[in-house]
Amino acid sequence: MSSFSSPPAPLQFVNCLLPSPPASTTPSQPPSLAAPSLAALSLFVDSSSGLILDSRTAFYGNPPSTPVDCGGDILAPGFVDIQLNGAFGVDFSAPSLSLADVAACSARLLSTGVTSYCPTLVSLSPPVYAKVLPVFSSYLSSPPPSAAAAAAVLGVHAEGPFFNPSMRGAHEPSNIVPPSPPTPATFSSVYGAPIDRSPIVLTTLAPEQPGALPFIELLTDNRIKVSLGHSAADYETGVAAVGAGATLLTHLYNQMTPFHHRKPGLIALLASPAPPNYSIIADGVHVAPAAVRCAWEMSRKMVLVTDAMAAMGLGDGAHKLGTMDVTKEGGRAVLTGTETLAGSVASMELCVRKMKEFTGCGAAEAIWAATGQPASVLGLEDRGNLRAGSRADLVLLDKDTLEVKKTYLGGRLVWERDK
Ligand SMILES: [Zn+2]
């Protein structure tokens, strides 16, 4: 064998429908012009780097490519879930969380089409943050070998503890604190690590709390994205928070002041001159279908999140969310003995299908809300899209039902539904 062996042949995914990104996300642009769409095209992948190739140059390249037949189905970017509290029996907020737990959950998420995600923590006490957050720091700095065939951890979403206590939902009341004084010392005393050495990449906070606006500036100056939620803020405070750097609303409608025509609250930011993205739990349990559709008609900047907890992927019965007891029954999870929803038990695959059903949007638009939109919230351009140079983390979706059939990481098949 020659020592000058040629590079491995690129993979050419053929016989597939590819979702293209929207031509523009300008709200004023007619949806028919702005919407993502599906096109029958090939996708080329460099099998050694795992990156998507420019199809114009790869098509004429040498060596000839190796075809991968997609059977006429939709080949989409892998889903990106920026709010996942746990799944498959793993609770990311558990004080006993281990590296093996993170690895196991990350691997099993591939079956739901998720190839990257933000493990999300409910509001915890400083001693529990000090136990849990270092697990993610270790996982990110020295991933276990199994991480090569698992959904990528993008960093932690700290949902809390800087909430409005009246909007805490299923979060433990004694853990809720104000972000004051708005200093790096407050950050490290709560989360147990300096602001520039924390695995946190996204926080959800209530902008009306004392110190919140300068705290948003502090976080964004340190490359931590800020989402507004668990909040009773009025519209004006919401506008000020977006001006301070917040770029997202967390689970629109849930734990947020309802829309009122004289006091419209955070929901009206969707139609403001500088609209943020907004996440929504489109499982049909947390938000009524008509309300999902209203949000979609106000703004196309929808980000699908599962907000799933440990019971996702498991059977009905008793489960845990942080230190709180939760009961799962069918498609709902509530704090035991109450009607308070405690995270969802929905998969991203289900949310994509429900969004399409509830809003009447096209498949490519629903896929975009689970891929390109969440990636852009985190400022990531190397995933959530099918551009040359992006990671070939892909899902093959049934063109009619949008069910996940296969999941690829770097162009390599890592999960396949039983036939
Ligand atoms: Zn929440």
Boltz pocket constraint, residues with backbone or C-beta under 6 A from the ligand:
constraints:
  - pocket:
      binder: B
      contacts: [[A, 159], [A, 169], [A, 230], [A, 251], [A, 255]]
      max_distance: 6.0
